[in-house]
Amino acid sequence: MAEPARKQAADWLPDAGTGSGSRRLPLLALLAANGVSLVGSQLTVLALPWFVLQTTGSAARVGLTGATQGVSYVVAALLGGVVVDRVGFKRASVAADLASATAIALIPLLYYSMGLAFWQFLGLVFLATAFSTPGSAARQSLLPDLAARGAIRLERATAADRAILNGALLTGSLLGGILIAVFTAGRVLWVDAASFGISAAAIGLLVAWAGPARPPASRSPAGTLDGVRFVRRHGVILGFALLLAFVNAVGSALFGVVLPVYADRVLHSALGLGAMVAADGAGAVIGTIGFGLFSHRWPRRWVLVAAFGISGAALALLTVSSVLALSLGLLFVEGMAGGTISPLVYTVYQERIPASVRGRAFGAIFALQRLGGPLSTLLAGLALVRFSPRAMFGVVGVLSLLIPVIVLLTPAFRQIQPLPAGAVNPS
């Protein structure tokens, strides 16, 4: 048993004896930068709705804030993808991080100095999201080349990336609940601004020899809609993007509006909110690691059906949960099942998207995946004016149980097994 364990570890960790550690340094720097930035962003995910609730007391305005973020994300993803391809993955990542840091820092700076009107707050939220979205597409576009340079299987590099995302969900949620309780939500936004600065420095200094500044094909004129056309022509990619649009719409309403209002009205505690989101993140870390280690043994389609089925059942049971401990357990199970979904989906994307259109394709994918978020968060905020958070848990549960049925009935998801080696990332 010791030999297979050593082999699995070797796929994840640098081997200083063969010099692969230096080849993997850019990938490790990318993953570390993502981790720092995502922890800061998760603090903001908790801090923004709590900030709105504490300063306005309005669930509808929480929903409007989430809708503003969603609209900004979709617009920036569509327009930013072509910028990423033209400017270069690394440059786009660094520039986006610096701009995001500035926009986020302005919220507490203005609020604690000259004051901040709600419309000004929404404007800064829109800008911060708009700047960060192309940065996410740029870092996702860097991943396949850095994995190839470090001789790491794409499935495992993607699983590591998603595990860090889920680890940030866990760490940022726990830290966010504590920091908000101690320092207030407005001051916690400073930490997110600093995290973007650290991410920019890590990418700028340590991903210096990852490849050409930009893919050669992207130097020719390229339109914003090229990514949309690419996604539309590839049924598997389009199917996943539309499926995740539905999944993210449900998740945005739950985590962006329903859980914060539940924590405020029922638990009366930011720590409770942090604990619930952290429980989901802890489960997601375990699920993602499990995918990275064992995914090659199971048919992808059935992994997807099982994961969505377990996730939906756990969310549906939140309706009857009457104690925080049970809610934490259900969210942990939901996170563990959901943690296998993201690396599977993004592995399929990375296998099928050539470098020459990667920025535009991921921009289009990100836009499609978040298309339903603005409407769902807005509707959830308005619904909570009349209905209880527990009633909204019921709506989320019913919608979540539809997802595995969609997967089973959609022909495109029968074609998601790994491509032959020569067909991966076609140019």
PyMOL commands that set and color helices and strands:
alter all, ss='L'
color gray80, all
select helices_A, chain A and resi 2-12+16-18+20-56+59-87+89-111+118-149+154-183+185-206+216-219+226-233+235-267+270-297+300-320+324-338+341-352+355-369+373-383+389-401+403-409+411-414+421-423
alter helices_A, ss='H'
color red, helices_A
deselect
rebuild
show_as cartoon
